[in-house]
Amino acid sequence: MVFDLLERRKKKFTLWIPSGKRFTPSLVLGTFNDCPHATINELFTGPLKSSDTPDLWELDPKDINPPLQNGTVYHYWFELQSTSPSYPANFRVADPFAYTVDYRTIKTRNKHTHPPSVVKFRDDSNGTLWPCDIDGHEPSPVQVPPQDAMPVNNHLVIYELPCSWAKHDPEGGVDGMQIDVGTFSDVLALFDKEVAGQRFREIPQVASGAIVASLGINALELLPAADAWPRGAWGYATSHYYAPDSDLGTSSELVTLVESIHKMKIRFFTDVVMAFGYDPYVSIAFTQFHLNPDYEKDNPDSYVSHSGELRNPWGGTLWRYMQQTNTYNPESGTLENVHPSWAFHHGHLYRWMSDFCIDGLRLDSIENIANYDFIKSYKEKAWSLYQARYGNGPSEFLVIGEEIRNVPIDMISQGTLNTLWNEPFQGRLRAAIIGESSHGDNFEWTVRRMINCTLDSAHPFTDGAQAVNYITSHDVEGFRKERLFDFLWFSHVYDIERRAKLAFACLLTAVGIPMILAGEEFCDQMDRPVTQKQVDPVNYERLVSGWRSRVFDYVATLVELRKKCPALGYNDTEFIHLDQSRGGKIIAWKRGAPDQAPVVVVANFTDQDTPGEKYFVENWPEREREDWREITQKREVPRGWVGREPLMNWEAKIYTYWRG
């Protein structure tokens, strides 16, 4: 499968402007010079030519004088004529389809600055303009792993990782923390103990260990890896959709990361922000690609799905999705009616799936994208690219939608998405681990609907692969949304180790795909007040011996069970015990189909230990077997104690006779 404009870019400098404007854009081209200061040595400025297709501007490198030199890395902008008093008469923008941008010459980074795009000139038979890193290295596409090598959807455990990290500042610093941006190399160091990382190599936990590999997750969701102009944030100000974030590293380093985790049978997901952007089309062709809802209140495109609220750009500029224009279609290469924004976003999907072998996508704020037709087209395009990779293979790919205010389940039933974030799970779990009910249910049904999302009548999921469950997500702003440690502390709960283990026991035995926000596996805490979303970094230095280490080991044990035990990959759930003498707050559930070795969880959601030497759980399956074992303590259970073991307060015990 090919994308026409991406193929044309191999031969010529191209700029697509589906605006009907009749000004002639120019190419400004030069080379990088770092002595004595980082500057661009400009070598050429000249007009692009109107191609044989309307709205597509091109320039053959052979028409540039002085001639381009074989093997040289060039930096370039497109220069346009302004029709707005807010812009200078001539202004420069990055290539909207650039695979690499370079901020080294930008003195003050903000959403209005445009770094130069980067490309290498190669005068050979295969092409002339080659994608390259800023140092000229030409990345190869990620090697496609063998079919069936990756974990299937119903046995995923996703690790949601921002690249904004923290370390102690020996000189005190603000809040005693030094904030930095992890690179792709630093991410790899979390998986490979032979890799020390780049900016965090002095942190022993990162430099000498493999924290995330030890945790055992089998899917990495990197928060938006496409280029964003801010430093030290979590990537939600996407500026250059086709380029990896220059602060995180190069395309080559991202290829190394993905290939390395693929060898460990870990899938790679990335986050995509398509409700709003900071991209060059804001300056090039605003009315074709973007909108300001305050000025278009009669336009249905201005409103959030499922409500009458105006869409929120969150400091960026909203994408326009209903606009259609008769123009060059950058995907097919033909002249037809096109949604410009659809075509642009389909293009970077081709780029990321073809070059970085993406195994799944999380679409940010789907209700703020507010166009089901576009979202469905994006999902179907992603699946077609995945199937082009493997054919009609097994379920080893997902397109996940995130919406934290609502669960628009109709997006699954209508085939718009594969999976949704199950936001009610978080509310139910946080209520349960402090002994409260949630969502208008009594305690029993709070737990039932938490453990089995197919019982949620308000949001009726029909399969576990349709729901992503989490204790905490990167959206840590709002009531009971903060990190688990902080939630418990603010709730005046101080046996944090015990409650955290209970929370993870529920998460990792519930129907649905469990997702762990980086740092929750050792109860990281927030060091800075939450004034907006996604500002507090991950502090891996907290993972030391003591209670946090015990929580980590507990979670790792359950992650291994969740990945491998067949019973946890099916929806079948039976609640076999409810202790009314304890206010219905000692509950047992069984996971697994009738012909499988079950997983049985017995959970005590009270402040009291169970009385006596034994605690009897009625309806225990296959009680007479002699091969039951308790997973969290890694021990065999004597036959006489099966279904009779006592529980401490706020404790869950997890049993199975399955042997992996």
N, C-alpha and C positions, 0 to 999 in steps of 0.2 A: 504494500500500500504506500502511495506517495502523496505528498502535499505539494502542489505545483509551485507555490511561491518559495518554499524551502529548497526545491530543486533549482529554481531560477537563481537563487542567491549564491549558488556554487559558481555561477558564471559571471554574474553582473551585480553591481550595487543596485538594490531595488528599494523603492518606496511606494507603498500602496496608500493612496489618499482618495477614499470613496466619498468625496465631498462635493464634487461638481465645481470646485474653485479652479480658476484658470491661471493660477500663478505657477511659475516654474521653480521647483526646489533645486538647490545646489548641493553638491558634495564638497565638504571641507575635509581634507585628508592630510595626515602628517605622520611623523614617527615620534615615539616617546624619547625624551632626553632627561636623565636624572641628575645632570651635573650643570651648574651647582645646585639647582632646584628642579623639582619635577615639573616639566613643561612639555608641551607638544610643539615640535618643530614643524610648522605648517609648510607643506610642499605644493599643494594644489587646491584651488577653489574653482569649480566650474559647474555649469548647469547639467542636471539630468535631462534625459530625452524622453518624450512621450513614447511609450511602446505601442505595439500594434493592438494592445488591449486598453480600452479606456480606463483611466484612473490609476494606471500603473506606470511609474516612472523608473527608468533604468539608465545605467551608465556602464558601458563595457570598459574594463580596466585597460584595454589596449588603446582606448581613446584618451588616456590620461598622459599628460606631458608635464614634467619629465617622466619617462617610462618607469613603471614599477619594477622593483628589483626582486628577482626570484628568491624566495625564502625569507623575505623581510616581513616583519610584523608591522601593520599599519593601524593607526587610530583615526577614527573619522566621526563626523557629525553630518546631519542634514541641516542645511540652512534654509529657512523659510521667510517669506515676507509677511509681516503682521498686518492684520486688519483690525486689531484691537488696541485701544490706547494703553492697556495694561501691559503690552509687550513692546519692546523696541522695534524699530522699523524692520530689522532683520534679526532673527534669533535662531539659535542652534538647538537641535534636539538629538537625542540618541536614536539609533535605529530601533523601532519598536520590536523587531524580530531578532535583535542582536543576541548571539550566544554567549558573548563575554563583554563586560563593560569594565572600565578602569577608573577608579576614584582617586588615583594618586595625585592628579593635578587639581583636584577640587579642594580649595582652601576651606570653604564653609559649606558643609553638606546640608541641604534642606530639600523639601519636596519640589522646589522650583529649579534646582540645578540639574543639568544633564551631563553625566560623564560621557566621554567618548566611547564608542563601540570599538571592538578590536577584531581584526581578521588578519590572516596571513595570505600573502600572494605567492602562488606557486604556478609557474608557467609550464604546465605539463598536460598530457593528454587526458588526465582524469578530471581536471577542473582547474580553476584559477584562484578562487577565493575559498580558503579553508578555515573552518573553525579552529581556534587555538586558544590556549591560556595566555595570560598577559606576558609570560616569559617565552612564548612561541611554541611551547609543547602542544602537539596535536593529540587530543584524547581519542582513544578508540572507544567504540560503543561497549557497554557492558556485555560480557559474554552471557548468552541465554542459558540458564541452568536447565538440566534435563527435566522433561515433563515428569510430574509426580514427585519431584525432589522437594518441593515446598509443602509446608503444612496446609491442611485443608481448613476451610473457614470455621467449621464447628469445633476445631481444636486450637484456635488461635489464642494467644495471650499477647496483647499489644502493649508496647512500652512507648508512652507519649513523651517525647524528648524535646525540650527547648534547648537552644544552644547558648542561652544566657546563663552563665554559671558564676559562682562566687568563691573566693578564697579569703583567708584571713590576711589583713593588711598589717604587716609588722610595725608600721608607723602609725597605727591607729585608724586613720582614714575616716570617712563618713560611715557611721554605724559600725565601725570596726571591720568593715567588709571592703574587699576590692572586687569590683565587678569587671568581668571581661566577657568576651564572646568566644565560645568554644569553636574550634574549626572542625572540618570533616575528619582531620587527623585526631583531634581530641575525642570525637565520637568513636572512632575506630579503637582508641585506647581503652574504651569502656568494654570492648568485646575481645581484644587481643592483648594479652599481657606482655607480648613482645614489642608492642607499640607504646611508647611513652607519652605520645601526644605532643602538642606544640605549646600552647599557652598555659597548660595546667600540668606540665611534666614535673613540677616541684611538689605537687600534692601526692603523697605516697599512695593513697587509695586509687588514684588514677594511673600513676606512673608504673606501679609495680603489680597491680592487680588487673582483673578484667571484670569489673563490677557487674555489668549487665549480662555478660556471658555467664557469670556465676549465678545470677538470678534465674536464668534459664528461659527467658521469654523467647518467643519464636516469631515476633513481628515487631519491627522498629517503625514507629510513626514519627518522622522528623517534622517538627513544626516548620512552617513554610520555608522551603529550601531555595525558592526563587529569589532573585535579588530584591532587596528592600533598602531604601536609602538610610534609615536610622541605624545607628550603632547601638548595640547592647540591648535592643528590644527583642521580641520573640518572633519577628518576621512578618507581622501582619500589615505592613505598609508596602505591598508588592509594587515595585517600580519597573522591573524588567523581567517579564514573565518567562522569557526563553533562556535566561542566564542564571546559573547558580549564584547564590549570594556571595558577592566578592569578599565579604568579611569572614565567611565560613571557609572559603578556599576555592580551588579551581575545579573545573570540570573533571580534570584528570584525577584529582583527589577524591571527588565524589564517586567516580567510577571505581577507584580502589576500595572505597568504603563499601559500596554495594556488592561488588564481587566478593569481598571478604566475608560479609555476613551471609551471602548466598551459599558460600561453601559450608557455613555453619547451619544451613537449612533455616535461615531466618529471612522472612519476607520483608521487603522494603516498601513502606507507605510514605507518601508525602501529603502535606496539607496544601490546599489550593484556595486562594482568596479571590472570589469573582463577584462579590457584591459591589466592591469599590476598588479603586486602584490609584496609583500615582504614576501612571505610565505615560510615554511620550504622546499618545493620542489625545491626552487632555489638551496639549498645545497644538497638535497638528490638525485634528478634525473633531473638535469637541462635540458638535451637534450630531455627528454620525455614531459616535461611540459612547458618549457620556451625557449625563443630565444633572440639573439642579432641581430637585423636586419643589423647592420653594417658588420657582418661577414657572413650573408646569403642573399646577395642581389639577388641571383638567385631563392630565395624561395618566392613564391607568398604570403606566410603567413607574410612576412616582411612589407607588404605595406597596407596603409590606403585604405578603401573602397572609390570608386568614385574619386580616384586621384592616381598619381604616386609617392606620398610622402612615405617615410619610416615611419613606426609607431614610436610614441614617447613614451618612457617608463616613462617620467616625474619623474625620479629619482628611479623608481622601476625596475622591470624586466617584460618584455612582456610575456603574456601567448601565448603558441603555440597551435593553434587550428586545423591545418590540419594533424598533426601527428596521425598515427594509429599504434597500436601495438597488436599483439596476446598475450593476457594476461588475468589474472583474471579480470572479470567485477565486480567492487564493488557494482554495483546496483543489478544485477541479480544473482551474485554468480557463474556464469558459465565462462568457458574459451572461449574467442572469440576475434574478432578484435574490439578494443576499442580505441576511442580518449581519452587518459588519462585525459586531461584537462576538457573535457566535463563531464566525470564521476565524477571528483572531484567537479565541480561546481553544478552538479545535486545533489550531496550529501548534500551540505550545504543548498540548496533549500529545501530538505526534512527536514532538521533540523529546519530551521527558520519557515517554514509553519506549521510543525507538533507541535512544542513546543511553538511558539509565535503567531500563528494564524494570519499570515500576510494577509492583505486585499488588497495589491497592491505592486508593485515593480517599482522602477525607475532604469534603467540600465544606468550607466555612460558611456559616450563617446562611443557610439555604432560604430561609424566609425573607432575608434581606436581598438575596438575588432576585426573588419574587417572580420568577418565570419558570413554571414547571416544564414548559415545552423545551426551553433551552437546557435545563438540567437533565431532562430525559435524553436529549440529543447528545449531550456530553457523556452521559453514562453509556449510551449505546455505542458511541464512537470509541470510548475506552475499551469496552468489551470486544468490539471488532478488532482493535489493535492487539488485544490480548489473544484473541482466537487466531489472528494472523501469525502470532508467535508460536502457538502450540496446536492449532486446530481446535476442534470442539473438545477441549480437555476437561479435567475435573474442576471442582469448585475451589480454585486456588487464586481467586481474584475477587475484589469487592470494590464497589463505589459507595462510600459512607457519607451520609448527610448529617450535619450538626445544626441543631437548633435547641437552645437551652430554655426557651420560654414555653414552647409547645412541642408536642410530638406529632407531627403531621403524618399519621400512619397511612393516609390515603396515597402518599408518595410511594409507598411500598406496594400497596394493593393495585395501584395503577401502573406499576412497572417503571416509575420515574427514577427510583433509587433501589439499590439492593438492601441497604441497611441504614438505620438511624441511631443516633445517640439516644439512649434510654434515660433521659433526665430524671424521671420519677424514681428510678432505682436509687440515685444518690440521696434524695429526700427520705425515702423509706429506710434506707440503711442507716443514715445518720440519726433518724428518730429511734430505730430499733436498738442501736448500741448504747442509747442512754435511757432505754426503757419506755419510750413514748410511741404512740401510734401516729399515723400520717395519712394525708390525702383523704380524710374523712372516714377512714376504716378503723375498726378496732385493732388491737395489737395483733391478733391472730392473722387477720387479713392483710395487715401491713407486711408481715413476714411472708405470707403465702405469695402475695403479688411481687414482693421483692425477689424471692427465690425463683418464681416461675412467671416470667413476663407474659406468657400466653394466657394467664388468668386476669390480666389487667383489662377489664371491660372497656375502659375509656380509651385505651391504646392497644388494641388486640393484635399483638405480634403473633405470627403463626409458626415461627421457627427461630431457634436461638441465633442463627446467623443473621437475623434481621435486626438484632438489638446489640448495641455496645453499652455495657454496664461499667460504671466507674464509681470509686469512692470519692475521688477528686479529679477535676479536669484542670486545664490551664486557665479556665474562666473562674478565678478565685475571688471575684468580687460579688458581694451580696450576702444575704442571710444564709448561713450554714453552707457557704461555698468555699471557705478558706481551706487551707491544708488541714488534714485530719488532726495533726497535733494541735493546731491552733483552735480548731472547732471544739475538741475535747477540753482544752484548757479554758476557753471562754465559757464552756458549759459547766465549769467547776468539777470536771472529772479529772482525777489525777493518777488513776491506775492506767496510764496511757498504753503501756505495753499490752496489758490484758485486753483492753477494748480494741486496740489496733489488730491484734490477732483474731479476735472475733469478727471484726469487719472484713478481714481478708478471707476468713473461712467462708463467710457468706458470699463474697464476691466471686471466689474461685470455685464454688460449687453451685452457683445459680445458673439457670438457663440464660444464655446470651454470651457474647464475646467479652471477656474481661479486659479492661484497659487500665494500666497503672501509670499515673503521672510520675515522671522521674522524681525520685526522692521520697515518694510515699512508702517505698519498700523498706525504708529505715526511719520513717517518721521525721523527715526533714520538717523544719518549721520556717515560718515567715520572719524575716529580719527587718522588713520595712513595712510601714503602714500601707494598706491597700487604698490608693487614691484613684487608681484606674486599673484596667485589666493588664495582666501579663507584664508585671514589672519586677516581681521578686524572683531572684535567680535560684538555681539549684546549688546546694552546698554539699558536695560529696565528702568534704572533710569531716562531716558529722558521722560518717559510717566508720566507727571505731568499735572496740570491744565494749561490752556492757549490754544494756537492754536494747539499744537500737540494733546491735549486731544480732541479738536473739530474734528480734522481729524480722530482720532480713532473712535469716536462716529458715524461719517458719514460713515466710512467704515463698521462698525458693522451693521448699518441700512441696507446697501446694501447687505451685506453678508446674512442677514436674508431673504431678498427678493430673492436673487439668489438661496438659498437653497430650498425655498418653492414654489415660484410662478411657476405654470406649464408652462407658456409661455416662460420662460427662459430655460426650459429644451428641447425645440424643436429648430430645425435649422431655422424655418421660420423667415425671416427678410425682411422687406420692407422699403426702404428709401422713405419717404413721403414728404420731404421738403428740398429744396436747395435754399438758398438765394443768387442769383447771384449778387444782389446789394452790398453784403458784400464779394465779391470775392469768393463766394461759400463756405464760412467758417462758416455759420450758417446752421446746418444740423439736420434733425430729422429722427429718424428711429423707426420702430414698430417691436416688437418681439412677436411671438406667432402664432399658427395655426389658421385657419379661425374660428373654433368653440370655441376658448379660449378667456378669458379676456386678452386683449393685454397689453404689457408694451410699453409705448411711451417715447422716450428720445429726448429732444430738447437740443442741445449743441451749445454754442457760442464759437468758436475758434478764437476770435478777441479781440483786446484791447479796443473796445468800447461797452458800454451798448447799447441795442436796443433802438431806438428813440421812443418817445411818451409814452403814458400811457399803450398802449396795443401793442402786437406783434402777428400778425396773422400767424398761421401755416396752410397752405392749406392741404387738404387730411386727415384731422384729423378723425380718426375712431369714429363713434358713438358719434358725437359731442353733441347730444341733451341729453345724459344721465346726471343724476343729482348726480351720485355716484363716479365721478372721484376724485382721491386724489393725492397729490404730496408726494412722498415717503421720499425724503431727509429732508423735513421740517415737515413731519408728520402732514399734514393738508388737510382738504377737499377743493375742488375747486368749487366755485359757478358756476352754469350752464353757466352764461353769460361770464365767464372767461375761459371756456374750450377751449384750443388751441389758447388762446389770451394773455397769460401772458407774461410780458416782461422778458428779460434776462439781467443779468449783464455780464460784460466782463469775459471771461474764466469761464463761468458757465454752468452747465448742470442741467436741471430739469427732473425728472423721474416721470411718471404718470402711474396709472393703476386704474381700478375699481375692480380688484381682491381682495378678502378678505380672508386672511389666517386663 
